[in-house]
Amino acid sequence: MAINKNHEFEELDGVKCAIVEKNASQQRVDFLKPLLEFNKYTVVVVTSPPPKAAAPATPAATDAPVPTPPATFTIGVTDVTFNPTNAIFGRLLKTYNGHIVTLAYWQQKETVSRDNVPYFSKK
């Protein structure tokens, strides 16, 4: 069982894994998997189960086509001590060019991780 919500782990494809992200898109998997593998983690990606469909409110609603939700994935690493929050704010992950992975880079808001100074050292 997880210590808290930020440190989840479960079995993915028969391997106990620390959960990095749930319900991730294919684009997110394509970003995180190589980044984590570059940082020497063994990554396991499985398809997330589809969300449970709600019962139709009216009989007429059953005639409408039901759109299929996009495929989502659960990303995990085999190191069960891995915690994404600690890895980012503890400055434990590096990019391909040697820079520290920042929160903005992790969230894909920036394409280049430019911050080499800890947030608490900025003036």
Secondary structure, 3 states (H helix, E strand, C coil): CCCCCCCCEEEECCEEEEEEEEEECHHHHHHHHHHHHHCCCCEEEEECCCCCCCCCCCHHHHHCCCCCCCCCEEEEECCCCCCHHHHHHCCCCECCCCCECCHHHHCCCCCCCCCCCCHHHCC
